[in-house]
Amino acid sequence: MHACTMAWKMMVRFPNLLLIAVTLALHLSLSVNAENENEGLITSSIERGNAENGTEACGLCIDFGGNLLGDVLPEYDYEGLEPGLSCSQLAEILSSYNKSERACYDGTVRFYAVCCEFPVSSTQCEQDVHDAVNGDDSGYNFDVEPLHINEDRVTVGIQFGYHALTSVDTKEGTAELFLSVGLSWIDERLAWDPKDYGGCFFTNFRASTDPELTNIWVPPLDLLNRVSSLEDLPGAYATANYLGETFWFRFGGMKAICFFDGLERFPYDELSCDFEFGNTLIFSRLKYELTKNITFDEKNNPENERKYQEFSIVFDRSYCEAHDGGANCRFVFKRSSRYYNNTIVIPTILFTILSF
């Protein structure tokens, strides 16, 4: 109950967290490049030719074991797609794509819940998927990395979000931030054919770096220069789609040990602190890549900025970059000098002038 209350307070305090969580999760399964986004699902003679020249055409429902509800009029607002189309018309548009094209997957995911009728409930479907890919008889071992055939690395996408500066302690040499961390990877052992299970596209799995709390493999990423770290964050489920694409999103306070530079310029100092993220294993075959630049909640939503703090973050000089073994985020903090100007600097100048 306490954890749920805290999570609700965080969502109210930082409304972009929910947006970021949804956006990151959809990025894994609904992402399209800018060209496809602008074109939407509009057909072209070239695309239609793909389906007519022997390649398997995309089917909105039949490919996933469902029946098309042709007369239904789904609500949508997609650039480039004419409004008011029925499910049968949308299915016709999608049929101009090759089944293996990403546009087929994206369009199906967007409309299948409204346009398709499946033989079993999503609850039964997901339960059967869990039994098949992650049950006791599945042979799944969460200690083994999901290395694909003929590949020597597991690529892990990583994205950071900054939401608040909690504290900067120059005496202790620490900084605490409220961050979100999203990880994405492909685990082919979690893939399934929706047609065989009743049409479900997604399901959730227990995920944690604690072997007692996880059902799937997760990247062993943690804050290396930590006082508190990713392992201290509240538990969170990972979401996987039928292709095995898996996303794990967590958020909370993280405290790092900092080697501050610039204190000699007090009270006009700007201090930097590196949050160094890396593998906790001595040997691993992981490669980390940033899927998106770090997002700043307070920069995009100034009303969420915490006022009356001694330090504030310098957005333009704070950044994250990935490397094979993890990622490094550098945050730059600027001291609020007004208080020191009013209480120390200006009075000292006045007293010095008046002393002559």
Helices and strands as residue ranges (DSSP letters): H 2-13, H 16-30, H 34-39, H 45-52, G 62-64, E 67-68, H 87-94, H 102-115, E 116-117, H 122-134, E 154-169, E 174-186, G 188-190, H 194-197, E 202-207, E 221-223, E 226-228, G 230-232, E 236-241, E 245-257, G 263-265, E 270-279, E 286-290, E 295-296, H 297-300, G 302-304, E 311-313, G 315-317, E 319-323, E 326-335, H 338-340, I 341-345, H 346-354
